[in-house]
Amino acid sequence: MFSCVACGNEIPSEKNTIFDFQREIIDYCHTIIDILRIDIRVRLAFRKIFLKRENMYPFIKCATITSTYMKVFRKNFRKRRNRHHSVGGI
């Protein structure tokens, strides 16, 4: 056994086991595919909400979800005033 510094748990060492690369790479690929499926579903739901409420394609107009929120905030909630007085050109 050895101690994991990051989590503080003891992890059993597997000195006498054979690493099955073929099985591990297949498990890894399945995990990545599951993550991408979830990511695609979330992005499509996010896109649908923004198309319906803001009439905007979030991933064409903005690079990130955060920048999309800022664009909507500026469009809907920021008072119109002289652009020379804004911070950082926002």
Secondary structure, 3 states (H helix, E strand, C coil): CEECCCCCCEECCCCCCCCCHHHHHHHHHHHHHHHHHHHHHHHHHHHHHHHHHHCCCHHHHCCCHHHHHHHHHHHHCCCCCCHHHCHHHC
